[in-house]
Amino acid sequence: MISIDEVKQRIESALPGAHVEVRTFSGNDHFEAVVVAPQFAGKSLVQQHQMVYASLKDLIGGAMHALALKTVVAERDDEST
């Protein structure tokens, strides 16, 4: 069984600086994730999802039966420049 924390950590490791929220539904092998990351800028929705799925590829179809995913491009902080 995989934990919410492990799913979150894997996504954050693959997308440094991303804001990730993960929860389970319908048992402990169905997950829902919302990922807000600057790395998504200029990427299609499919490419964004592929970036997240790549971080979980060895889990999907095994310990993780399903993943409902929402990706959002992070707004850049103009005040930091």
C-alpha positions in Angstrom: 0.0 0.0 0.0 1.2 3.5 -0.8 0.7 6.5 1.4 -0.6 10.0 0.5 2.8 11.4 1.7 4.8 9.1 -0.6 2.7 10.1 -3.7 3.1 13.8 -2.7 6.9 13.4 -2.2 7.4 11.7 -5.5 5.6 14.5 -7.4 7.4 17.2 -5.5 10.8 15.6 -6.2 10.0 15.4 -9.9 8.7 19.0 -10.0 10.7 21.1 -7.5 8.8 24.1 -6.2 5.4 22.6 -7.1 2.5 22.9 -4.7 0.9 19.4 -4.5 -2.3 18.3 -2.7 -3.1 14.6 -2.6 -6.0 12.7 -1.1 -7.5 9.2 -1.4 -11.0 8.3 -2.4 -12.8 5.0 -2.9 -10.2 3.0 -0.9 -6.5 3.4 -0.4 -5.5 2.7 -4.0 -7.4 5.5 -5.7 -5.8 9.0 -5.5 -6.7 12.5 -6.5 -3.9 15.1 -6.9 -3.8 18.8 -7.7 -0.4 20.0 -8.8 0.5 23.6 -9.3 3.9 24.0 -10.9 5.9 26.6 -12.9 7.3 23.7 -15.0 3.9 23.4 -16.7 4.3 26.8 -18.4 4.1 26.4 -22.2 3.1 22.7 -21.9 -0.1 21.2 -23.1 -2.4 19.6 -20.6 -1.3 16.1 -21.9 2.3 17.1 -21.4 1.6 18.4 -17.9 -0.1 15.1 -17.0 2.8 13.1 -18.5 5.2 15.0 -16.3 3.3 14.0 -13.2 2.6 10.4 -14.3 6.4 9.9 -15.0 7.1 10.4 -11.3 4.6 7.7 -10.4 5.1 5.3 -13.3 6.2 2.3 -11.1 3.1 2.7 -8.9 0.3 3.1 -11.5 -1.4 -0.2 -12.2 0.1 -1.7 -9.0 -0.1 0.0 -5.6 -2.0 2.9 -7.3 -5.1 1.7 -9.1 -6.3 5.1 -10.2 -5.2 8.8 -10.2 -7.5 11.7 -10.8 -5.3 14.6 -11.8 -5.6 18.3 -12.1 -2.6 20.4 -13.2 -2.3 24.2 -13.0 0.5 26.5 -14.3 1.9 28.3 -11.3 1.9 32.1 -11.5 5.3 33.7 -11.5 6.1 36.0 -8.7 7.1 39.3 -10.5 8.0 40.9 -7.2 11.0 38.6 -6.7 12.9 40.0 -9.7 
